Amino acid sequence: MEKAYPLGFMQRGQEGIIREMAGGLKMRQRLTEMGMVKGSEIKIIRNDSHGPLIISLGEERLAIGRGVSHKILIEEKK
């Protein structure tokens, strides 16, 4: 397995696989309700230096706050 790093460090167009979600129970429950679970494949649509990240998760697009994005560990998809 490759090294995992925070979702917020990924650049537009990069793809990855969710490996870990840190944070509280409520945050993890909310992410799970949105379909973000370990093993899910995501793609970065937008990651500016400010504001939320826009990601693609399957056919859905989600906005993830910058603070939360640093608690989601991603392995880059090769």
N, C-alpha and C positions, 0 to 999 in steps of 0.2 A: 504494500500500500504506500502511495506517495504521501508526502507531508501535507497535512491539512492546515489551512490558514483562514483568517476571517473573511467572510463574504464581502465586507466593505473594501478589501484590498484588491478585489478583482476589477478588471477593466472591461469596458464595453466590448461585447462580442465574445468574451471568454465563456466557456462552459465548464460546469463542475458538478460534483456529486456531494450532497449533504452528508457529512460524516458525524457531526456532533452538534448539539444545541445546548449551550450553557444558559444560565439565567433561571429565573423562578418558575414555579409550576404554572402560574397563570400565563406567563409568556409562552412557555412550551405548549400549553394547551391551545392557545390562540393560533400559533404557527401550525400546529397539527390540524386544527379546524380549517386552515387555509390550504391544506394539502402538503405542507412542508414537513416531511418525515425523513428520517435517515434513509439514505439510498436514493432519494429523489434527485433527478437531474434538472439542473437549472441553467439558464443562460442570462447573462447581464445585458439588458437593453439600454440602460442609462446609469452611469455612475459619475456624476459631476462632483466637484469638490465641496458641494453644499447640497442640502436637501436630501430627500429620500432616494434610494436606489430603485430602479424599475427592473424587475426580473421577469423572465418567462419561465413558467412552470407548467409544462405540458402545453395546453392550448390557452391557459390563463396568463394574464399579466398582473403582477402584484407590486405594490409600492411598499418598501421596507424601510423603516426609519434607520438613520445612520447608527444610532446607539444599538439597536437590535441587530443590525448587520454585523456588528463586531462580536456578537455572541453566537453566530452561526458559523461553524467551521466547515470549510469546503475543500475537497480534493479536486484539483484541476483535471478536467477530462482531456485525455490525449487524443 
